[in-house]
Structure formats: C-alpha cells, structure tokens
Amino acid sequence: MSEQEELMDNIMNVDLEIIETVRTLQQENWNTEELKNQVTDLLKIHDEIVGKLRALQGDDHSCGCGHDHC
C-alpha cells in the first residue's frame, strides 16, 4: 500500500469514527460534552491527514474522494 493509499484509508477510518460519534451524540440529545470534544479532536485528526495527503500531491486539492479540500 502506498503512502497515499494509507492516508486515504486513515481518512476513511476517521470519518467513520466521526459519523459514529455524531450518531451517539444525537441519541444523547447533543448533551454529552465528552463526545463533543471527541468530535472536535477527530476533525483535527482528519484535517491533519488531509494536509499530509495534499502535501504528497503538491498543489492538487483533490484527494481522490471527489471533494475539494481547500
């Protein structure tokens, strides 16, 4: 697996964790501060991984997922 593929896999895993945490938050009526903090932390991790991926690709803002990560 190339470094780019590994980063894409990591992004997908973090995204799945974000989705699961947000679902749990919704079930808790958005009242769980710990889960809100967890989402914030996961989003930071996601952004760091996207930054690493963008650095590998140069000025290309596409990570291959079909979205523009400006």
N, CA, C and O atoms as a GROMACS GRO file, in nm:
protein
  280
    1MET      N    1   0.086  -0.118   0.000
    1MET     CA    2   0.000   0.000   0.000
    1MET      C    3   0.090   0.123   0.000
    1MET      O    4   0.182   0.135   0.081
    2SER      N    5   0.062   0.215  -0.092
    2SER     CA    6   0.140   0.337  -0.098
    2SER      C    7   0.105   0.429   0.018
    2SER      O    8   0.004   0.410   0.086
    3GLU      N    9   0.189   0.529   0.040
    3GLU     CA   10   0.163   0.624   0.149
    3GLU      C   11   0.030   0.697   0.125
    3GLU      O   12  -0.046   0.722   0.218
    4GLN      N   13   0.005   0.731  -0.002
    4GLN     CA   14  -0.120   0.800  -0.036
    4GLN      C   15  -0.240   0.710  -0.006
    4GLN      O   16  -0.340   0.757   0.049
    5GLU      N   17  -0.232   0.584  -0.042
    5GLU     CA   18  -0.342   0.490  -0.014
    5GLU      C   19  -0.363   0.472   0.136
    5GLU      O   20  -0.476   0.461   0.184
    6GLU      N   21  -0.253   0.469   0.209
    6GLU     CA   22  -0.261   0.454   0.354
    6GLU      C   23  -0.329   0.576   0.418
    6GLU      O   24  -0.412   0.562   0.508
    7LEU      N   25  -0.294   0.696   0.370
    7LEU     CA   26  -0.357   0.818   0.420
    7LEU      C   27  -0.506   0.820   0.387
    7LEU      O   28  -0.588   0.859   0.470
    8MET      N   29  -0.541   0.778   0.266
    8MET     CA   30  -0.682   0.773   0.228
    8MET      C   31  -0.758   0.674   0.318
    8MET      O   32  -0.871   0.702   0.360
    9ASP      N   33  -0.698   0.562   0.348
    9ASP     CA   34  -0.758   0.463   0.437
    9ASP      C   35  -0.776   0.522   0.577
    9ASP      O   36  -0.879   0.500   0.640
   10ASN      N   37  -0.676   0.597   0.624
   10ASN     CA   38  -0.685   0.661   0.755
   10ASN      C   39  -0.796   0.765   0.758
   10ASN      O   40  -0.869   0.775   0.857
   11ILE      N   41  -0.809   0.842   0.650
   11ILE     CA   42  -0.917   0.941   0.643
   11ILE      C   43  -1.052   0.872   0.653
   11ILE      O   44  -1.140   0.917   0.726
   12MET      N   45  -1.068   0.763   0.579
   12MET     CA   46  -1.195   0.690   0.581
   12MET      C   47  -1.226   0.638   0.723
   12MET      O   48  -1.340   0.647   0.769
   13ASN      N   49  -1.126   0.585   0.790
   13ASN     CA   50  -1.147   0.534   0.925
   13ASN      C   51  -1.185   0.645   1.022
   13ASN      O   52  -1.274   0.627   1.106
   14VAL      N   53  -1.119   0.760   1.012
   14VAL     CA   54  -1.151   0.873   1.098
   14VAL      C   55  -1.293   0.923   1.068
   14VAL      O   56  -1.369   0.954   1.159
   15ASP      N   57  -1.326   0.930   0.939
   15ASP     CA   58  -1.461   0.974   0.901
   15ASP      C   59  -1.568   0.881   0.959
   15ASP      O   60  -1.670   0.928   1.008
   16LEU      N   61  -1.543   0.751   0.954
   16LEU     CA   62  -1.639   0.656   1.010
   16LEU      C   63  -1.653   0.675   1.162
   16LEU      O   64  -1.763   0.664   1.216
   17GLU      N   65  -1.543   0.703   1.228
   17GLU     CA   66  -1.547   0.728   1.372
   17GLU      C   67  -1.621   0.858   1.404
   17GLU      O   68  -1.696   0.865   1.501
   18ILE      N   69  -1.601   0.960   1.320
   18ILE     CA   70  -1.674   1.086   1.337
   18ILE      C   71  -1.824   1.061   1.324
   18ILE      O   72  -1.903   1.107   1.406
   19ILE      N   73  -1.862   0.987   1.222
   19ILE     CA   74  -2.005   0.959   1.200
   19ILE      C   75  -2.064   0.884   1.318
   19ILE      O   76  -2.173   0.917   1.364
   20GLU      N   77  -1.995   0.784   1.366
   20GLU     CA   78  -2.046   0.706   1.480
   20GLU      C   79  -2.058   0.793   1.605
   20GLU      O   80  -2.156   0.780   1.680
   21THR      N   81  -1.961   0.880   1.629
   21THR     CA   82  -1.966   0.967   1.746
   21THR      C   83  -2.080   1.068   1.735
   21THR      O   84  -2.149   1.096   1.833
   22VAL      N   85  -2.101   1.123   1.615
   22VAL     CA   86  -2.211   1.217   1.596
   22VAL      C   87  -2.345   1.146   1.614
   22VAL      O   88  -2.438   1.204   1.671
   23ARG      N   89  -2.356   1.024   1.568
   23ARG     CA   90  -2.481   0.947   1.589
   23ARG      C   91  -2.507   0.927   1.738
   23ARG      O   92  -2.620   0.941   1.784
   24THR      N   93  -2.403   0.895   1.811
   24THR     CA   94  -2.418   0.876   1.956
   24THR      C   95  -2.458   1.008   2.022
   24THR      O   96  -2.544   1.010   2.110
   25LEU      N   97  -2.396   1.118   1.978
   25LEU     CA   98  -2.432   1.249   2.031
   25LEU      C   99  -2.579   1.280   2.006
   25LEU      O  100  -2.649   1.330   2.093
   26GLN      N  101  -2.625   1.248   1.886
   26GLN     CA  102  -2.764   1.274   1.853
   26GLN      C  103  -2.857   1.193   1.942
   26GLN      O  104  -2.961   1.243   1.986
   27GLN      N  105  -2.820   1.070   1.970
   27GLN     CA  106  -2.900   0.985   2.058
   27GLN      C  107  -2.902   1.039   2.200
   27GLN      O  108  -2.998   1.018   2.275
   28GLU      N  109  -2.796   1.109   2.238
   28GLU     CA  110  -2.784   1.167   2.372
   28GLU      C  111  -2.839   1.310   2.376
   28GLU      O  112  -2.818   1.382   2.473
   29ASN      N  113  -2.910   1.349   2.271
   29ASN     CA  114  -2.968   1.484   2.260
   29ASN      C  115  -2.862   1.594   2.265
   29ASN      O  116  -2.889   1.703   2.315
   30TRP      N  117  -2.744   1.566   2.213
   30TRP     CA  118  -2.635   1.662   2.200
   30TRP      C  119  -2.589   1.718   2.335
   30TRP      O  120  -2.538   1.830   2.342
   31ASN      N  121  -2.608   1.642   2.442
   31ASN     CA  122  -2.577   1.690   2.576
   31ASN      C  123  -2.448   1.632   2.634
   31ASN      O  124  -2.419   1.655   2.752
   32THR      N  125  -2.371   1.560   2.558
   32THR     CA  126  -2.251   1.496   2.612
   32THR      C  127  -2.127   1.575   2.571
   32THR      O  128  -2.081   1.567   2.457
   33GLU      N  129  -2.074   1.650   2.664
   33GLU     CA  130  -1.957   1.734   2.636
   33GLU      C  131  -1.837   1.651   2.593
   33GLU      O  132  -1.761   1.692   2.505
   34GLU      N  133  -1.819   1.535   2.653
   34GLU     CA  134  -1.707   1.447   2.619
   34GLU      C  135  -1.712   1.407   2.471
   34GLU      O  136  -1.610   1.406   2.403
   35LEU      N  137  -1.832   1.373   2.423
   35LEU     CA  138  -1.846   1.335   2.283
   35LEU      C  139  -1.828   1.454   2.190
   35LEU      O  140  -1.774   1.440   2.081
   36LYS      N  141  -1.872   1.572   2.233
   36LYS     CA  142  -1.849   1.692   2.152
   36LYS      C  143  -1.699   1.717   2.137
   36LYS      O  144  -1.652   1.751   2.028
   37ASN      N  145  -1.626   1.700   2.246
   37ASN     CA  146  -1.481   1.716   2.241
   37ASN      C  147  -1.416   1.610   2.153
   37ASN      O  148  -1.318   1.638   2.083
   38GLN      N  149  -1.470   1.490   2.158
   38GLN     CA  150  -1.417   1.381   2.075
   38GLN      C  151  -1.434   1.414   1.927
   38GLN      O  152  -1.344   1.389   1.847
   39VAL      N  153  -1.549   1.469   1.890
   39VAL     CA  154  -1.572   1.508   1.750
   39VAL      C  155  -1.471   1.615   1.710
   39VAL      O  156  -1.414   1.608   1.601
   40THR      N  157  -1.449   1.713   1.796
   40THR     CA  158  -1.351   1.818   1.767
   40THR      C  159  -1.213   1.759   1.745
   40THR      O  160  -1.144   1.796   1.650
   41ASP      N  161  -1.173   1.667   1.832
   41ASP     CA  162  -1.042   1.603   1.818
   41ASP      C  163  -1.033   1.522   1.689
   41ASP      O  164  -0.931   1.527   1.620
   42LEU      N  165  -1.139   1.449   1.656
   42LEU     CA  166  -1.139   1.368   1.535
   42LEU      C  167  -1.133   1.456   1.410
   42LEU      O  168  -1.067   1.420   1.312
   43LEU      N  169  -1.201   1.569   1.413
   43LEU     CA  170  -1.196   1.661   1.299
   43LEU      C  171  -1.054   1.717   1.280
   43LEU      O  172  -1.009   1.735   1.167
   44LYS      N  173  -0.985   1.744   1.390
   44LYS     CA  174  -0.847   1.791   1.382
   44LYS      C  175  -0.758   1.684   1.319
   44LYS      O  176  -0.674   1.714   1.234
   45ILE      N  177  -0.777   1.560   1.362
   45ILE     CA  178  -0.700   1.448   1.306
   45ILE      C  179  -0.728   1.436   1.157
   45ILE      O  180  -0.637   1.418   1.076
   46HIS      N  181  -0.856   1.446   1.121
   46HIS     CA  182  -0.896   1.438   0.980
   46HIS      C  183  -0.824   1.546   0.899
   46HIS      O  184  -0.768   1.518   0.793
   47ASP      N  185  -0.827   1.669   0.949
   47ASP     CA  186  -0.764   1.780   0.879
   47ASP      C  187  -0.612   1.760   0.865
   47ASP      O  188  -0.554   1.795   0.763
   48GLU      N  189  -0.549   1.705   0.969
   48GLU     CA  190  -0.405   1.679   0.963
   48GLU      C  191  -0.374   1.576   0.855
   48GLU      O  192  -0.278   1.592   0.779
   49ILE      N  193  -0.454   1.470   0.848
   49ILE     CA  194  -0.432   1.366   0.748
   49ILE      C  195  -0.452   1.423   0.607
   49ILE      O  196  -0.373   1.395   0.516
   50VAL      N  197  -0.557   1.503   0.590
   50VAL     CA  198  -0.581   1.566   0.459
   50VAL      C  199  -0.463   1.656   0.423
   50VAL      O  200  -0.422   1.660   0.307
   51GLY      N  201  -0.410   1.728   0.520
   51GLY     CA  202  -0.293   1.813   0.495
   51GLY      C  203  -0.173   1.732   0.449
   51GLY      O  204  -0.102   1.774   0.357
   52LYS      N  205  -0.150   1.617   0.511
   52LYS     CA  206  -0.039   1.530   0.471
   52LYS      C  207  -0.061   1.479   0.329
   52LYS      O  208   0.032   1.472   0.249
   53LEU      N  209  -0.184   1.442   0.300
   53LEU     CA  210  -0.217   1.392   0.168
   53LEU      C  211  -0.197   1.500   0.062
   53LEU      O  212  -0.143   1.474  -0.045
   54ARG      N  213  -0.240   1.622   0.093
   54ARG     CA  214  -0.224   1.734   0.000
   54ARG      C  215  -0.076   1.763  -0.022
   54ARG      O  216  -0.035   1.797  -0.133
   55ALA      N  217   0.004   1.750   0.082
   55ALA     CA  218   0.148   1.773   0.069
   55ALA      C  219   0.211   1.671  -0.027
   55ALA      O  220   0.302   1.704  -0.102
   56LEU      N  221   0.162   1.549  -0.023
   56LEU     CA  222   0.211   1.446  -0.114
   56LEU      C  223   0.173   1.477  -0.258
   56LEU      O  224   0.247   1.443  -0.351
   57GLN      N  225   0.058   1.540  -0.277
   57GLN     CA  226   0.007   1.567  -0.410
   57GLN      C  227   0.046   1.704  -0.463
   57GLN      O  228   0.008   1.739  -0.575
   58GLY      N  229   0.118   1.782  -0.388
   58GLY     CA  230   0.157   1.916  -0.431
   58GLY      C  231   0.041   2.011  -0.420
   58GLY      O  232  -0.026   2.017  -0.317
   59ASP      N  233   0.016   2.088  -0.526
   59ASP     CA  234  -0.090   2.189  -0.525
   59ASP      C  235  -0.227   2.132  -0.560
   59ASP      O  236  -0.325   2.206  -0.558
   60ASP      N  237  -0.236   2.006  -0.591
   60ASP     CA  238  -0.364   1.945  -0.626
   60ASP      C  239  -0.448   1.932  -0.501
   60ASP      O  240  -0.409   1.863  -0.407
   61HIS      N  241  -0.564   1.999  -0.496
   61HIS     CA  242  -0.650   1.999  -0.378
   61HIS      C  243  -0.746   1.882  -0.375
   61HIS      O  244  -0.833   1.875  -0.289
   62SER      N  245  -0.731   1.791  -0.467
   62SER     CA  246  -0.819   1.676  -0.471
   62SER      C  247  -0.747   1.557  -0.410
   62SER      O  248  -0.634   1.526  -0.448
   63CYS      N  249  -0.811   1.489  -0.316
   63CYS     CA  250  -0.751   1.371  -0.254
   63CYS      C  251  -0.800   1.244  -0.323
   63CYS      O  252  -0.766   1.134  -0.282
   64GLY      N  253  -0.881   1.261  -0.427
   64GLY     CA  254  -0.932   1.146  -0.497
   64GLY      C  255  -1.068   1.102  -0.450
   64GLY      O  256  -1.126   1.007  -0.503
   65CYS      N  257  -1.121   1.171  -0.349
   65CYS     CA  258  -1.253   1.133  -0.296
   65CYS      C  259  -1.366   1.205  -0.368
   65CYS      O  260  -1.483   1.179  -0.341
   66GLY      N  261  -1.331   1.296  -0.459
   66GLY     CA  262  -1.434   1.370  -0.531
   66GLY      C  263  -1.470   1.503  -0.468
   66GLY      O  264  -1.553   1.576  -0.522
   67HIS      N  265  -1.408   1.537  -0.355
   67HIS     CA  266  -1.435   1.663  -0.288
   67HIS      C  267  -1.313   1.754  -0.296
   67HIS      O  268  -1.200   1.706  -0.305
   68ASP      N  269  -1.336   1.883  -0.292
   68ASP     CA  270  -1.227   1.980  -0.291
   68ASP      C  271  -1.197   2.017  -0.146
   68ASP      O  272  -1.284   2.067  -0.076
   69HIS      N  273  -1.075   1.992  -0.101
   69HIS     CA  274  -1.036   2.018   0.038
   69HIS      C  275  -0.950   2.143   0.045
   69HIS      O  276  -0.834   2.136   0.087
   70CYS      N  277  -1.003   2.256   0.006
   70CYS     CA  278  -0.927   2.383   0.007
   70CYS      C  279  -0.896   2.427   0.146
   70CYS      O  280  -0.833   2.532   0.165
   0.00000   0.00000   0.00000
